Amino acid sequence: QVQLVESGGGLVQAGGSLRLSCEASGRTFSNYVMGWFRQAPEKEREFVAAISWSGGSTTYADSVKGRFTISKDNAKNTVYLQMNSLKPEDTAVYYCAADRLVVSLWPTDKRRKAYWGQGTQVTVSS
């Protein structure tokens, strides 16, 4: 059974930092791109960041560039999202996803990704 399990969410003040983790299990994710999406209340799910299997290619939403960093540890089957300088508008449920779609297409592709986690809540207070 394929599972993506997120952790690391919580409540933080504006300007603070959080690191999200997503551990993959149940299959080999070789050649899969891993990424993060988020969904705020009454809003559509939106792309945040993605990283290639090798970690050599990354892409970010404009709204998080310079503040968020995606990385991965293939030995641990885990992808991370380091979030700095958090803003109240970053408040959302953050979802991990995995798909074979190339990294460069993740910001604009609207198709549902192959695998999803259950989500972790991030709340940024002003």
URCORPE-V128964 format. One record per pair of residues at least 4 apart in sequence whose ideal C-beta (glycine too) atoms are under 6 Angstrom apart, sorted by the first residue. I is the first residue (numbers start at 1). GAP is how many residues later the second one is. Records with the same first field share a line. If there is no record, write none. Layout:
I=GAP, GAP
This chain:
1=25
2=24, 25, 113
3=22, 23
4=18, 20, 92, 111, 113
5=18, 112
6=16, 90, 111, 114
7=14
8=11, 12, 13
9=111, 112, 113
11=112
12=4, 6, 74, 112
13=112
14=73, 74, 110, 112
16=70
17=67
18=65
19=61, 63
20=61, 74
21=57, 59
22=57, 74, 95
23=55
24=5, 53
29=69
31=22
32=66, 68
33=17, 19, 66, 70
34=17, 45, 64
35=15, 62, 71
36=12, 13, 45, 58
37=8, 10, 11, 58
38=10, 54, 56
39=6, 53, 54
40=52
47=14, 59, 60
48=13, 16
49=11, 19, 21
50=9, 53, 56
51=4, 7, 19, 21
52=4, 5, 51
55=17
57=46
58=12
59=44, 47, 48
60=4, 5
64=4
67=17, 18
68=15
69=13
70=11
71=9
72=7
73=5
86=4, 38
88=36, 38
90=34
91=32, 33
93=26, 28
94=26, 28
95=21, 22, 24
96=21
97=16, 19
98=17
99=14, 15
101=4, 8
105=4
